[in-house]
Structure formats: structure tokens, C-alpha cells
Amino acid sequence: MATTYPDVIPMIAYEDGPAAMDWLSSAFGFTERTRMLGKDGRLSHGEMQAGDGVVMLATPTPDYQAPRHHRDTCEPAKRWSAVPYIVDGVLVYVDDVDAHFAQAKRRGASIITEVEADRYGKRYRAEDLEGHRWMFMERAPG
């Protein structure tokens, strides 16, 4: 059976790829598809299923700094991250944004904005364990 892939796939680097995969599953409800570790235990390639979408992730080098770590040492990065928006992040549609928000919050996601609604649907914004930004959105009815 061939593995199918959507037309667009975010590729995100993590300092600790295996821990990120575990956390993304626990907090955001993603399902692990593939986990390839190097001899040193570093994640060389990982895939997480998110609804109909796929997110690929890896730890590209021991020198990589995740956004949260980078903000600690870089004033411009700290300033551009002060906004409540998704800067270099990923939008994921979910069926029940309230339940998703509750799970993410319970599992330690850094909440950027609480659940809010407008004519486009309900959404919230969060950072994962390494500071990557995500927006989860429930489509508006109709």
C-alpha cells in the first residue's frame, strides 16, 4: 500500500525531535506516521498526521536552535514574537476547537490566544514545547 501525501507539507526542525513527536501527539492529537532515528538518537526524519495533513520534522543538526531558545539570545526574535499572531507557523483545521484547546492547555501548550470566534470560524493560537507557533481553527458552519 502506497503512503499518500498532501500537496503541501510543513517541514519543521526541533532541537529534540523524538520528544517533539511525543508531545505533538499528546498535546495536539497528531498521529505518528514515521520515526527514523540516527545512531546518535537524533531524529533524522519524522512524520505526524494531522487530519488530512502531514507535518514532517527532524533535528537537522546539534547546533539548531528552536524558536523559544533563539528568543532567549536574540532581541529581534524576542520582539517579533511579542505579537499574538502566528509568525512562521502552521494552521491546522480541527473538528472541535474547544476540546482541542482544552487538551493542548492541559498538556502544557503555551497559549497565545484563548478561543475566539468570528465569521471565519473559531480558533486559538499556541506554541509547542519548543516555541513553534500553531493556529487551530474550526470552520464556520455553512
Helices and strands as residue ranges (DSSP letters): E 11-13, H 17-28, E 31-37, E 43-50, E 53-58, H 67-73, H 75-80, E 90-93, H 97-106, E 110-118, E 121-127, E 133-139
